[in-house]
């Protein structure tokens, strides 16, 4: 058995009910962030003092800390849950175990390095190769709301394997950076081919951008270059 750590044939999870992958966590953070996002938007296009800018950063850090305390019980409830999945045709592997949530990492505010991190589910599962692999194996999946793709992910570092090899996979499913109502609707994974993954990825990025702009408009959060 090979082990890999990372971030397939017309079959699906049996006996695993579809349920929200990320629960109420995205909604909790979104509700707490709205006022601060409005404040940040109001500072764009004007000469904000260093004190104002640092004050906003401090408020954002406090918000994430407070939200984390409230969200931890929600995260704890997700540990041990099974993730529903489906495998498309033409894959070189099959899943032979449940996808089980082992740990949940809550959203994090990144002062440096750009952007925040959304909720992450650390999961374990097993696959068995149904075809020999001449190249290093990489798993590709879409994060679905039933039949509608919302986000995407992939898993590498699995090495090369022959038919019949069992691979123990440790993956990290990252919540799509979309408004909470869409993130909450995510209820399963669909494992797909590399071609399908890349053909969907750009469209999903554009979709996420559109949804986030709609959320900003809903709450009156406008960037200076959007005015």
mmCIF file of the C-alpha atoms, coordinates in Angstrom:
data_MODEL
# 
_entry.id   MODEL 
# 
loop_
_atom_site.group_PDB 
_atom_site.id 
_atom_site.type_symbol 
_atom_site.label_atom_id 
_atom_site.label_alt_id 
_atom_site.label_comp_id 
_atom_site.label_asym_id 
_atom_site.label_entity_id 
_atom_site.label_seq_id 
_atom_site.pdbx_PDB_ins_code 
_atom_site.Cartn_x 
_atom_site.Cartn_y 
_atom_site.Cartn_z 
_atom_site.occupancy 
_atom_site.B_iso_or_equiv 
_atom_site.pdbx_formal_charge 
_atom_site.auth_seq_id 
_atom_site.auth_comp_id 
_atom_site.auth_asym_id 
_atom_site.auth_atom_id 
_atom_site.pdbx_PDB_model_num 
ATOM 1   C CA . UNK A 1 1   ? 0.000   0.000  0.000   1.00 0.00 ? 1   UNK A CA 1 
ATOM 2   C CA . UNK A 1 2   ? 1.336   3.425  -0.923  1.00 0.00 ? 2   UNK A CA 1 
ATOM 3   C CA . UNK A 1 3   ? 0.757   6.564  1.115   1.00 0.00 ? 3   UNK A CA 1 
ATOM 4   C CA . UNK A 1 4   ? 0.464   10.071 -0.243  1.00 0.00 ? 4   UNK A CA 1 
ATOM 5   C CA . UNK A 1 5   ? -0.351  13.467 1.145   1.00 0.00 ? 5   UNK A CA 1 
ATOM 6   C CA . UNK A 1 6   ? -2.088  16.073 -1.025  1.00 0.00 ? 6   UNK A CA 1 
ATOM 7   C CA . UNK A 1 7   ? -4.292  19.306 -1.094  1.00 0.00 ? 7   UNK A CA 1 
ATOM 8   C CA . UNK A 1 8   ? -12.242 7.043  -10.521 1.00 0.00 ? 8   UNK A CA 1 
ATOM 9   C CA . UNK A 1 9   ? -15.374 4.354  -12.984 1.00 0.00 ? 9   UNK A CA 1 
ATOM 10  C CA . UNK A 1 10  ? -18.959 5.479  -13.074 1.00 0.00 ? 10  UNK A CA 1 
ATOM 11  C CA . UNK A 1 11  ? -19.434 4.627  -9.379  1.00 0.00 ? 11  UNK A CA 1 
ATOM 12  C CA . UNK A 1 12  ? -20.621 6.635  -6.393  1.00 0.00 ? 12  UNK A CA 1 
ATOM 13  C CA . UNK A 1 13  ? -20.615 6.518  -2.613  1.00 0.00 ? 13  UNK A CA 1 
ATOM 14  C CA . UNK A 1 14  ? -23.068 3.972  -1.285  1.00 0.00 ? 14  UNK A CA 1 
ATOM 15  C CA . UNK A 1 15  ? -25.120 4.726  1.801   1.00 0.00 ? 15  UNK A CA 1 
ATOM 16  C CA . UNK A 1 16  ? -23.602 8.191  2.284   1.00 0.00 ? 16  UNK A CA 1 
ATOM 17  C CA . UNK A 1 17  ? -26.253 10.904 2.312   1.00 0.00 ? 17  UNK A CA 1 
ATOM 18  C CA . UNK A 1 18  ? -25.509 14.193 0.615   1.00 0.00 ? 18  UNK A CA 1 
ATOM 19  C CA . UNK A 1 19  ? -25.128 16.991 3.142   1.00 0.00 ? 19  UNK A CA 1 
ATOM 20  C CA . UNK A 1 20  ? -23.451 20.376 3.286   1.00 0.00 ? 20  UNK A CA 1 
ATOM 21  C CA . UNK A 1 21  ? -19.694 19.791 3.205   1.00 0.00 ? 21  UNK A CA 1 
ATOM 22  C CA . UNK A 1 22  ? -18.853 23.000 5.054   1.00 0.00 ? 22  UNK A CA 1 
ATOM 23  C CA . UNK A 1 23  ? -22.010 23.416 7.133   1.00 0.00 ? 23  UNK A CA 1 
ATOM 24  C CA . UNK A 1 24  ? -22.806 26.853 8.561   1.00 0.00 ? 24  UNK A CA 1 
ATOM 25  C CA . UNK A 1 25  ? -19.180 27.948 8.813   1.00 0.00 ? 25  UNK A CA 1 
ATOM 26  C CA . UNK A 1 26  ? -19.058 30.091 5.617   1.00 0.00 ? 26  UNK A CA 1 
ATOM 27  C CA . UNK A 1 27  ? -22.255 31.924 6.599   1.00 0.00 ? 27  UNK A CA 1 
ATOM 28  C CA . UNK A 1 28  ? -20.944 32.730 10.077  1.00 0.00 ? 28  UNK A CA 1 
ATOM 29  C CA . UNK A 1 29  ? -17.776 34.333 8.705   1.00 0.00 ? 29  UNK A CA 1 
ATOM 30  C CA . UNK A 1 30  ? -19.620 36.175 5.943   1.00 0.00 ? 30  UNK A CA 1 
ATOM 31  C CA . UNK A 1 31  ? -22.062 37.776 8.370   1.00 0.00 ? 31  UNK A CA 1 
ATOM 32  C CA . UNK A 1 32  ? -19.260 38.968 10.616  1.00 0.00 ? 32  UNK A CA 1 
ATOM 33  C CA . UNK A 1 33  ? -17.148 40.292 7.734   1.00 0.00 ? 33  UNK A CA 1 
ATOM 34  C CA . UNK A 1 34  ? -19.771 42.457 5.995   1.00 0.00 ? 34  UNK A CA 1 
ATOM 35  C CA . UNK A 1 35  ? -19.357 45.613 8.102   1.00 0.00 ? 35  UNK A CA 1 
ATOM 36  C CA . UNK A 1 36  ? -15.572 45.455 7.890   1.00 0.00 ? 36  UNK A CA 1 
ATOM 37  C CA . UNK A 1 37  ? -15.697 44.961 4.127   1.00 0.00 ? 37  UNK A CA 1 
ATOM 38  C CA . UNK A 1 38  ? -17.902 48.048 3.842   1.00 0.00 ? 38  UNK A CA 1 
ATOM 39  C CA . UNK A 1 39  ? -15.389 49.994 5.918   1.00 0.00 ? 39  UNK A CA 1 
ATOM 40  C CA . UNK A 1 40  ? -12.528 48.782 3.730   1.00 0.00 ? 40  UNK A CA 1 
ATOM 41  C CA . UNK A 1 41  ? -14.411 49.756 0.575   1.00 0.00 ? 41  UNK A CA 1 
ATOM 42  C CA . UNK A 1 42  ? -15.105 53.241 1.946   1.00 0.00 ? 42  UNK A CA 1 
ATOM 43  C CA . UNK A 1 43  ? -11.374 53.777 2.493   1.00 0.00 ? 43  UNK A CA 1 
ATOM 44  C CA . UNK A 1 44  ? -10.508 53.074 -1.133  1.00 0.00 ? 44  UNK A CA 1 
ATOM 45  C CA . UNK A 1 45  ? -9.978  56.145 -3.242  1.00 0.00 ? 45  UNK A CA 1 
ATOM 46  C CA . UNK A 1 46  ? -9.197  58.422 -0.322  1.00 0.00 ? 46  UNK A CA 1 
ATOM 47  C CA . UNK A 1 47  ? -6.068  59.212 1.615   1.00 0.00 ? 47  UNK A CA 1 
ATOM 48  C CA . UNK A 1 48  ? -6.484  56.884 4.569   1.00 0.00 ? 48  UNK A CA 1 
ATOM 49  C CA . UNK A 1 49  ? -3.958  57.375 7.337   1.00 0.00 ? 49  UNK A CA 1 
ATOM 50  C CA . UNK A 1 50  ? -1.601  54.626 8.371   1.00 0.00 ? 50  UNK A CA 1 
ATOM 51  C CA . UNK A 1 51  ? -3.466  54.485 11.658  1.00 0.00 ? 51  UNK A CA 1 
ATOM 52  C CA . UNK A 1 52  ? -6.793  53.922 9.896   1.00 0.00 ? 52  UNK A CA 1 
ATOM 53  C CA . UNK A 1 53  ? -5.346  51.183 7.727   1.00 0.00 ? 53  UNK A CA 1 
ATOM 54  C CA . UNK A 1 54  ? -3.688  49.397 10.641  1.00 0.00 ? 54  UNK A CA 1 
ATOM 55  C CA . UNK A 1 55  ? -6.868  49.798 12.667  1.00 0.00 ? 55  UNK A CA 1 
ATOM 56  C CA . UNK A 1 56  ? -8.856  48.030 9.978   1.00 0.00 ? 56  UNK A CA 1 
ATOM 57  C CA . UNK A 1 57  ? -6.319  45.197 9.847   1.00 0.00 ? 57  UNK A CA 1 
ATOM 58  C CA . UNK A 1 58  ? -6.544  44.821 13.621  1.00 0.00 ? 58  UNK A CA 1 
ATOM 59  C CA . UNK A 1 59  ? -10.344 44.704 13.454  1.00 0.00 ? 59  UNK A CA 1 
ATOM 60  C CA . UNK A 1 60  ? -10.182 42.037 10.773  1.00 0.00 ? 60  UNK A CA 1 
ATOM 61  C CA . UNK A 1 61  ? -7.816  39.917 12.851  1.00 0.00 ? 61  UNK A CA 1 
ATOM 62  C CA . UNK A 1 62  ? -10.088 40.230 15.892  1.00 0.00 ? 62  UNK A CA 1 
ATOM 63  C CA . UNK A 1 63  ? -13.114 39.324 13.775  1.00 0.00 ? 63  UNK A CA 1 
ATOM 64  C CA . UNK A 1 64  ? -11.431 36.122 12.572  1.00 0.00 ? 64  UNK A CA 1 
ATOM 65  C CA . UNK A 1 65  ? -10.448 35.213 16.126  1.00 0.00 ? 65  UNK A CA 1 
ATOM 66  C CA . UNK A 1 66  ? -13.985 35.760 17.442  1.00 0.00 ? 66  UNK A CA 1 
ATOM 67  C CA . UNK A 1 67  ? -15.554 33.951 14.507  1.00 0.00 ? 67  UNK A CA 1 
ATOM 68  C CA . UNK A 1 68  ? -13.165 31.068 15.053  1.00 0.00 ? 68  UNK A CA 1 
ATOM 69  C CA . UNK A 1 69  ? -14.370 30.612 18.627  1.00 0.00 ? 69  UNK A CA 1 
ATOM 70  C CA . UNK A 1 70  ? -17.982 30.497 17.453  1.00 0.00 ? 70  UNK A CA 1 
ATOM 71  C CA . UNK A 1 71  ? -17.205 28.270 14.484  1.00 0.00 ? 71  UNK A CA 1 
ATOM 72  C CA . UNK A 1 72  ? -15.151 25.659 16.343  1.00 0.00 ? 72  UNK A CA 1 
ATOM 73  C CA . UNK A 1 73  ? -18.197 23.695 17.580  1.00 0.00 ? 73  UNK A CA 1 
ATOM 74  C CA . UNK A 1 74  ? -19.515 23.689 14.004  1.00 0.00 ? 74  UNK A CA 1 
ATOM 75  C CA . UNK A 1 75  ? -16.163 22.378 12.783  1.00 0.00 ? 75  UNK A CA 1 
ATOM 76  C CA . UNK A 1 76  ? -16.099 19.701 15.472  1.00 0.00 ? 76  UNK A CA 1 
ATOM 77  C CA . UNK A 1 77  ? -19.464 18.398 14.241  1.00 0.00 ? 77  UNK A CA 1 
ATOM 78  C CA . UNK A 1 78  ? -18.018 17.857 10.761  1.00 0.00 ? 78  UNK A CA 1 
ATOM 79  C CA . UNK A 1 79  ? -15.196 15.616 11.981  1.00 0.00 ? 79  UNK A CA 1 
ATOM 80  C CA . UNK A 1 80  ? -16.072 11.991 11.333  1.00 0.00 ? 80  UNK A CA 1 
ATOM 81  C CA . UNK A 1 81  ? -18.598 12.842 8.636   1.00 0.00 ? 81  UNK A CA 1 
ATOM 82  C CA . UNK A 1 82  ? -18.517 10.967 5.331   1.00 0.00 ? 82  UNK A CA 1 
ATOM 83  C CA . UNK A 1 83  ? -18.378 12.887 2.044   1.00 0.00 ? 83  UNK A CA 1 
ATOM 84  C CA . UNK A 1 84  ? -20.689 11.789 -0.769  1.00 0.00 ? 84  UNK A CA 1 
ATOM 85  C CA . UNK A 1 85  ? -18.949 11.318 -4.113  1.00 0.00 ? 85  UNK A CA 1 
ATOM 86  C CA . UNK A 1 86  ? -19.366 10.220 -7.695  1.00 0.00 ? 86  UNK A CA 1 
ATOM 87  C CA . UNK A 1 87  ? -16.795 9.003  -10.211 1.00 0.00 ? 87  UNK A CA 1 
ATOM 88  C CA . UNK A 1 88  ? -17.053 9.832  -13.874 1.00 0.00 ? 88  UNK A CA 1 
ATOM 89  C CA . UNK A 1 89  ? -16.160 7.379  -16.621 1.00 0.00 ? 89  UNK A CA 1 
ATOM 90  C CA . UNK A 1 90  ? -12.653 6.925  -18.073 1.00 0.00 ? 90  UNK A CA 1 
ATOM 91  C CA . UNK A 1 91  ? -10.777 7.172  -14.782 1.00 0.00 ? 91  UNK A CA 1 
ATOM 92  C CA . UNK A 1 92  ? -7.868  4.878  -13.951 1.00 0.00 ? 92  UNK A CA 1 
ATOM 93  C CA . UNK A 1 93  ? -8.974  4.168  -10.387 1.00 0.00 ? 93  UNK A CA 1 
ATOM 94  C CA . UNK A 1 94  ? -11.917 3.355  -8.151  1.00 0.00 ? 94  UNK A CA 1 
ATOM 95  C CA . UNK A 1 95  ? -12.605 4.473  -4.613  1.00 0.00 ? 95  UNK A CA 1 
ATOM 96  C CA . UNK A 1 96  ? -12.769 1.538  -2.233  1.00 0.00 ? 96  UNK A CA 1 
ATOM 97  C CA . UNK A 1 97  ? -13.526 3.344  1.012   1.00 0.00 ? 97  UNK A CA 1 
ATOM 98  C CA . UNK A 1 98  ? -15.572 6.206  2.373   1.00 0.00 ? 98  UNK A CA 1 
ATOM 99  C CA . UNK A 1 99  ? -14.142 9.710  2.212   1.00 0.00 ? 99  UNK A CA 1 
ATOM 100 C CA . UNK A 1 100 ? -13.952 10.585 5.906   1.00 0.00 ? 100 UNK A CA 1 
ATOM 101 C CA . UNK A 1 101 ? -13.347 14.020 7.431   1.00 0.00 ? 101 UNK A CA 1 
ATOM 102 C CA . UNK A 1 102 ? -10.482 13.746 9.918   1.00 0.00 ? 102 UNK A CA 1 
ATOM 103 C CA . UNK A 1 103 ? -9.926  17.420 10.708  1.00 0.00 ? 103 UNK A CA 1 
ATOM 104 C CA . UNK A 1 104 ? -11.391 20.827 9.837   1.00 0.00 ? 104 UNK A CA 1 
ATOM 105 C CA . UNK A 1 105 ? -9.260  23.957 9.437   1.00 0.00 ? 105 UNK A CA 1 
ATOM 106 C CA . UNK A 1 106 ? -11.235 27.160 9.893   1.00 0.00 ? 106 UNK A CA 1 
ATOM 107 C CA . UNK A 1 107 ? -10.843 30.244 7.671   1.00 0.00 ? 107 UNK A CA 1 
ATOM 108 C CA . UNK A 1 108 ? -7.704  32.281 8.302   1.00 0.00 ? 108 UNK A CA 1 
ATOM 109 C CA . UNK A 1 109 ? -6.902  35.932 7.726   1.00 0.00 ? 109 UNK A CA 1 
ATOM 110 C CA . UNK A 1 110 ? -3.618  36.472 5.909   1.00 0.00 ? 110 UNK A CA 1 
ATOM 111 C CA . UNK A 1 111 ? -2.002  39.829 6.641   1.00 0.00 ? 111 UNK A CA 1 
ATOM 112 C CA . UNK A 1 112 ? 0.865   39.083 4.282   1.00 0.00 ? 112 UNK A CA 1 
ATOM 113 C CA . UNK A 1 113 ? 1.012   36.840 1.234   1.00 0.00 ? 113 UNK A CA 1 
ATOM 114 C CA . UNK A 1 114 ? -2.340  37.869 -0.172  1.00 0.00 ? 114 UNK A CA 1 
ATOM 115 C CA . UNK A 1 115 ? -5.862  36.831 0.599   1.00 0.00 ? 115 UNK A CA 1 
ATOM 116 C CA . UNK A 1 116 ? -7.579  34.703 3.192   1.00 0.00 ? 116 UNK A CA 1 
ATOM 117 C CA . UNK A 1 117 ? -7.962  30.955 3.426   1.00 0.00 ? 117 UNK A CA 1 
ATOM 118 C CA . UNK A 1 118 ? -11.413 29.430 3.386   1.00 0.00 ? 118 UNK A CA 1 
ATOM 119 C CA . UNK A 1 119 ? -12.601 26.377 5.337   1.00 0.00 ? 119 UNK A CA 1 
ATOM 120 C CA . UNK A 1 120 ? -10.580 23.221 4.652   1.00 0.00 ? 120 UNK A CA 1 
ATOM 121 C CA . UNK A 1 121 ? -11.637 19.625 5.228   1.00 0.00 ? 121 UNK A CA 1 
ATOM 122 C CA . UNK A 1 122 ? -8.786  17.182 5.796   1.00 0.00 ? 122 UNK A CA 1 
ATOM 123 C CA . UNK A 1 123 ? -9.969  13.812 4.520   1.00 0.00 ? 123 UNK A CA 1 
ATOM 124 C CA . UNK A 1 124 ? -8.697  10.247 4.110   1.00 0.00 ? 124 UNK A CA 1 
ATOM 125 C CA . UNK A 1 125 ? -9.783  7.627  1.600   1.00 0.00 ? 125 UNK A CA 1 
ATOM 126 C CA . UNK A 1 126 ? -8.473  4.668  -0.408  1.00 0.00 ? 126 UNK A CA 1 
ATOM 127 C CA . UNK A 1 127 ? -8.328  4.125  -4.151  1.00 0.00 ? 127 UNK A CA 1 
ATOM 128 C CA . UNK A 1 128 ? -7.435  1.042  -6.188  1.00 0.00 ? 128 UNK A CA 1 
ATOM 129 C CA . UNK A 1 129 ? -5.812  1.331  -9.594  1.00 0.00 ? 129 UNK A CA 1 
ATOM 130 C CA . UNK A 1 130 ? -7.769  -0.205 -12.474 1.00 0.00 ? 130 UNK A CA 1 
ATOM 131 C CA . UNK A 1 131 ? -5.157  0.758  -15.085 1.00 0.00 ? 131 UNK A CA 1 
ATOM 132 C CA . UNK A 1 132 ? -1.374  0.965  -15.098 1.00 0.00 ? 132 UNK A CA 1 
ATOM 133 C CA . UNK A 1 133 ? -0.093  4.520  -14.778 1.00 0.00 ? 133 UNK A CA 1 
ATOM 134 C CA . UNK A 1 134 ? 2.836   5.607  -16.919 1.00 0.00 ? 134 UNK A CA 1 
ATOM 135 C CA . UNK A 1 135 ? 2.780   9.062  -15.336 1.00 0.00 ? 135 UNK A CA 1 
ATOM 136 C CA . UNK A 1 136 ? 2.445   10.246 -11.753 1.00 0.00 ? 136 UNK A CA 1 
ATOM 137 C CA . UNK A 1 137 ? -1.151  9.956  -10.603 1.00 0.00 ? 137 UNK A CA 1 
ATOM 138 C CA . UNK A 1 138 ? -3.165  13.071 -9.922  1.00 0.00 ? 138 UNK A CA 1 
ATOM 139 C CA . UNK A 1 139 ? -6.786  13.129 -8.807  1.00 0.00 ? 139 UNK A CA 1 
ATOM 140 C CA . UNK A 1 140 ? -9.112  15.844 -10.072 1.00 0.00 ? 140 UNK A CA 1 
ATOM 141 C CA . UNK A 1 141 ? -12.541 16.647 -8.688  1.00 0.00 ? 141 UNK A CA 1 
ATOM 142 C CA . UNK A 1 142 ? -15.329 19.193 -8.808  1.00 0.00 ? 142 UNK A CA 1 
ATOM 143 C CA . UNK A 1 143 ? -17.078 20.348 -5.643  1.00 0.00 ? 143 UNK A CA 1 
ATOM 144 C CA . UNK A 1 144 ? -20.754 19.986 -6.429  1.00 0.00 ? 144 UNK A CA 1 
ATOM 145 C CA . UNK A 1 145 ? -24.205 21.201 -5.434  1.00 0.00 ? 145 UNK A CA 1 
ATOM 146 C CA . UNK A 1 146 ? -25.927 18.052 -6.695  1.00 0.00 ? 146 UNK A CA 1 
ATOM 147 C CA . UNK A 1 147 ? -25.371 18.302 -10.474 1.00 0.00 ? 147 UNK A CA 1 
ATOM 148 C CA . UNK A 1 148 ? -24.014 21.871 -10.424 1.00 0.00 ? 148 UNK A CA 1 
ATOM 149 C CA . UNK A 1 149 ? -20.252 22.443 -10.021 1.00 0.00 ? 149 UNK A CA 1 
ATOM 150 C CA . UNK A 1 150 ? -19.371 25.195 -7.526  1.00 0.00 ? 150 UNK A CA 1 
ATOM 151 C CA . UNK A 1 151 ? -15.644 24.678 -6.978  1.00 0.00 ? 151 UNK A CA 1 
ATOM 152 C CA . UNK A 1 152 ? -12.750 22.388 -7.818  1.00 0.00 ? 152 UNK A CA 1 
ATOM 153 C CA . UNK A 1 153 ? -9.710  20.681 -6.373  1.00 0.00 ? 153 UNK A CA 1 
ATOM 154 C CA . UNK A 1 154 ? -6.915  18.267 -7.177  1.00 0.00 ? 154 UNK A CA 1 
ATOM 155 C CA . UNK A 1 155 ? -4.554  15.934 -5.381  1.00 0.00 ? 155 UNK A CA 1 
ATOM 156 C CA . UNK A 1 156 ? -1.004  15.080 -6.436  1.00 0.00 ? 156 UNK A CA 1 
ATOM 157 C CA . UNK A 1 157 ? 2.018   13.279 -5.033  1.00 0.00 ? 157 UNK A CA 1 
ATOM 158 C CA . UNK A 1 158 ? 0.559   9.814  -5.531  1.00 0.00 ? 158 UNK A CA 1 
ATOM 159 C CA . UNK A 1 159 ? 3.421   8.347  -7.564  1.00 0.00 ? 159 UNK A CA 1 
ATOM 160 C CA . UNK A 1 160 ? 3.195   5.700  -10.309 1.00 0.00 ? 160 UNK A CA 1 
ATOM 161 C CA . UNK A 1 161 ? 1.245   2.502  -9.703  1.00 0.00 ? 161 UNK A CA 1 
ATOM 162 C CA . UNK A 1 162 ? 0.144   -0.714 -11.381 1.00 0.00 ? 162 UNK A CA 1 
ATOM 163 C CA . UNK A 1 163 ? -3.275  -2.298 -11.702 1.00 0.00 ? 163 UNK A CA 1 
ATOM 164 C CA . UNK A 1 164 ? -4.480  -3.559 -8.335  1.00 0.00 ? 164 UNK A CA 1 
ATOM 165 C CA . UNK A 1 165 ? -2.353  -1.217 -6.220  1.00 0.00 ? 165 UNK A CA 1 
ATOM 166 C CA . UNK A 1 166 ? -4.180  0.348  -3.284  1.00 0.00 ? 166 UNK A CA 1 
ATOM 167 C CA . UNK A 1 167 ? -3.286  3.946  -2.459  1.00 0.00 ? 167 UNK A CA 1 
ATOM 168 C CA . UNK A 1 168 ? -4.166  5.640  0.825   1.00 0.00 ? 168 UNK A CA 1 
ATOM 169 C CA . UNK A 1 169 ? -4.956  9.265  0.022   1.00 0.00 ? 169 UNK A CA 1 
ATOM 170 C CA . UNK A 1 170 ? -4.795  12.212 2.406   1.00 0.00 ? 170 UNK A CA 1 
ATOM 171 C CA . UNK A 1 171 ? -6.393  15.225 0.781   1.00 0.00 ? 171 UNK A CA 1 
ATOM 172 C CA . UNK A 1 172 ? -7.531  18.713 1.750   1.00 0.00 ? 172 UNK A CA 1 
ATOM 173 C CA . UNK A 1 173 ? -10.862 19.863 0.321   1.00 0.00 ? 173 UNK A CA 1 
ATOM 174 C CA . UNK A 1 174 ? -10.889 23.659 0.234   1.00 0.00 ? 174 UNK A CA 1 
ATOM 175 C CA . UNK A 1 175 ? -14.203 25.501 0.282   1.00 0.00 ? 175 UNK A CA 1 
ATOM 176 C CA . UNK A 1 176 ? -14.757 27.583 -2.865  1.00 0.00 ? 176 UNK A CA 1 
ATOM 177 C CA . UNK A 1 177 ? -14.214 31.317 -2.359  1.00 0.00 ? 177 UNK A CA 1 
ATOM 178 C CA . UNK A 1 178 ? -17.840 32.168 -3.115  1.00 0.00 ? 178 UNK A CA 1 
ATOM 179 C CA . UNK A 1 179 ? -20.744 33.723 -1.180  1.00 0.00 ? 179 UNK A CA 1 
ATOM 180 C CA . UNK A 1 180 ? -21.857 31.631 1.781   1.00 0.00 ? 180 UNK A CA 1 
ATOM 181 C CA . UNK A 1 181 ? -25.111 30.443 0.251   1.00 0.00 ? 181 UNK A CA 1 
ATOM 182 C CA . UNK A 1 182 ? -23.194 28.739 -2.562  1.00 0.00 ? 182 UNK A CA 1 
ATOM 183 C CA . UNK A 1 183 ? -20.492 27.304 -0.283  1.00 0.00 ? 183 UNK A CA 1 
ATOM 184 C CA . UNK A 1 184 ? -23.156 25.901 2.038   1.00 0.00 ? 184 UNK A CA 1 
ATOM 185 C CA . UNK A 1 185 ? -24.891 24.230 -0.920  1.00 0.00 ? 185 UNK A CA 1 
ATOM 186 C CA . UNK A 1 186 ? -21.801 22.129 -1.737  1.00 0.00 ? 186 UNK A CA 1 
ATOM 187 C CA . UNK A 1 187 ? -22.762 18.569 -0.850  1.00 0.00 ? 187 UNK A CA 1 
ATOM 188 C CA . UNK A 1 188 ? -20.550 16.126 -2.775  1.00 0.00 ? 188 UNK A CA 1 
ATOM 189 C CA . UNK A 1 189 ? -17.420 15.581 -4.858  1.00 0.00 ? 189 UNK A CA 1 
ATOM 190 C CA . UNK A 1 190 ? -17.321 14.450 -8.461  1.00 0.00 ? 190 UNK A CA 1 
ATOM 191 C CA . UNK A 1 191 ? -14.032 12.915 -9.567  1.00 0.00 ? 191 UNK A CA 1 
ATOM 192 C CA . UNK A 1 192 ? -13.328 13.782 -13.187 1.00 0.00 ? 192 UNK A CA 1 
ATOM 193 C CA . UNK A 1 193 ? -10.676 13.502 -15.887 1.00 0.00 ? 193 UNK A CA 1 
ATOM 194 C CA . UNK A 1 194 ? -7.886  16.035 -16.244 1.00 0.00 ? 194 UNK A CA 1 
ATOM 195 C CA . UNK A 1 195 ? -9.549  17.360 -19.404 1.00 0.00 ? 195 UNK A CA 1 
ATOM 196 C CA . UNK A 1 196 ? -12.887 17.942 -17.677 1.00 0.00 ? 196 UNK A CA 1 
ATOM 197 C CA . UNK A 1 197 ? -11.174 19.576 -14.706 1.00 0.00 ? 197 UNK A CA 1 
ATOM 198 C CA . UNK A 1 198 ? -9.308  22.147 -16.764 1.00 0.00 ? 198 UNK A CA 1 
ATOM 199 C CA . UNK A 1 199 ? -12.239 22.780 -19.090 1.00 0.00 ? 199 UNK A CA 1 
ATOM 200 C CA . UNK A 1 200 ? -14.388 23.645 -16.055 1.00 0.00 ? 200 UNK A CA 1 
ATOM 201 C CA . UNK A 1 201 ? -11.839 25.511 -13.936 1.00 0.00 ? 201 UNK A CA 1 
ATOM 202 C CA . UNK A 1 202 ? -11.743 28.834 -15.779 1.00 0.00 ? 202 UNK A CA 1 
ATOM 203 C CA . UNK A 1 203 ? -15.537 28.951 -16.007 1.00 0.00 ? 203 UNK A CA 1 
ATOM 204 C CA . UNK A 1 204 ? -15.822 28.291 -12.278 1.00 0.00 ? 204 UNK A CA 1 
ATOM 205 C CA . UNK A 1 205 ? -13.358 31.089 -11.527 1.00 0.00 ? 205 UNK A CA 1 
ATOM 206 C CA . UNK A 1 206 ? -15.427 33.511 -13.605 1.00 0.00 ? 206 UNK A CA 1 
ATOM 207 C CA . UNK A 1 207 ? -18.586 32.284 -11.926 1.00 0.00 ? 207 UNK A CA 1 
ATOM 208 C CA . UNK A 1 208 ? -17.084 32.872 -8.466  1.00 0.00 ? 208 UNK A CA 1 
ATOM 209 C CA . UNK A 1 209 ? -16.013 36.387 -9.474  1.00 0.00 ? 209 UNK A CA 1 
ATOM 210 C CA . UNK A 1 210 ? -19.537 37.192 -10.675 1.00 0.00 ? 210 UNK A CA 1 
ATOM 211 C CA . UNK A 1 211 ? -21.151 35.829 -7.515  1.00 0.00 ? 211 UNK A CA 1 
ATOM 212 C CA . UNK A 1 212 ? -18.772 37.791 -5.279  1.00 0.00 ? 212 UNK A CA 1 
ATOM 213 C CA . UNK A 1 213 ? -19.478 40.990 -7.203  1.00 0.00 ? 213 UNK A CA 1 
ATOM 214 C CA . UNK A 1 214 ? -23.206 40.375 -6.747  1.00 0.00 ? 214 UNK A CA 1 
ATOM 215 C CA . UNK A 1 215 ? -22.651 39.944 -3.005  1.00 0.00 ? 215 UNK A CA 1 
ATOM 216 C CA . UNK A 1 216 ? -20.712 43.216 -2.856  1.00 0.00 ? 216 UNK A CA 1 
ATOM 217 C CA . UNK A 1 217 ? -23.545 44.979 -4.659  1.00 0.00 ? 217 UNK A CA 1 
ATOM 218 C CA . UNK A 1 218 ? -26.108 43.475 -2.266  1.00 0.00 ? 218 UNK A CA 1 
ATOM 219 C CA . UNK A 1 219 ? -24.328 44.910 0.763   1.00 0.00 ? 219 UNK A CA 1 
ATOM 220 C CA . UNK A 1 220 ? -23.315 48.153 -0.907  1.00 0.00 ? 220 UNK A CA 1 
ATOM 221 C CA . UNK A 1 221 ? -19.652 47.216 -1.022  1.00 0.00 ? 221 UNK A CA 1 
ATOM 222 C CA . UNK A 1 222 ? -18.215 48.916 -4.091  1.00 0.00 ? 222 UNK A CA 1 
ATOM 223 C CA . UNK A 1 223 ? -14.580 49.113 -5.081  1.00 0.00 ? 223 UNK A CA 1 
ATOM 224 C CA . UNK A 1 224 ? -13.342 52.466 -6.263  1.00 0.00 ? 224 UNK A CA 1 
ATOM 225 C CA . UNK A 1 225 ? -12.634 51.242 -9.808  1.00 0.00 ? 225 UNK A CA 1 
ATOM 226 C CA . UNK A 1 226 ? -16.190 49.858 -10.012 1.00 0.00 ? 226 UNK A CA 1 
ATOM 227 C CA . UNK A 1 227 ? -17.812 53.247 -9.467  1.00 0.00 ? 227 UNK A CA 1 
# 
